Amino acid sequence: MTKTDFIAKVAALAKADTRVLPSLTIAQAILESAWGESGLTEKANALFGIKATKSWKGKCYSAKTKECYDGVNMVDEVAAFRAYDSWADSVADHTAFLCKYSRYKPVLAAKDYKTACRAIQAAGYATDPAYASKLIALIEKYNLNQYDGASNAPEQ
């Protein structure tokens, strides 16, 4: 699948729900799934690398991951991740996950992608200290904010 096809496929799913900026959803899918080519995505339809905690009642898939707990050093570990029947299920669960936890309220309230990206990092979605910067760079490189619509355009 080409990058253009990947973006179009995820964008169609992301635009179906207005609670999360589509640009954020698409950028996270790109980053977390390596453009849909990660083992987690190929074997478990998981686009976002959401860990399967004890409260998760769905399917799981164990995979190697790198985490950065001290802000500097990456650590290799194996973790259980949520698994899905389809990419649509993965995108829907990503939205449900963000809506479930109060720490993500600033992400949902964000009116522009930079605020949303910084908020999702601040809320602890990922351990990568450069997570927000990577998301913003993807959004800008591929013009993903075009999917956010006029009402969500960044203020000038």
Secondary structure, 3 states (H helix, E strand, C coil): CCHHHHHHHHHHHHCCCCCCCHHHHHHHHHHHHCCCCCHHHHHHCCCCCCECCCCCCCCEEEEEEEECCCCCCCEEEEEEEECCCCHHHHHHHHHHHHHHCHHHHHHHHCCCHHHHHHHHHHCCCCCCCCHHHHHHHHHHHCCHHHHHCHHHCCCC
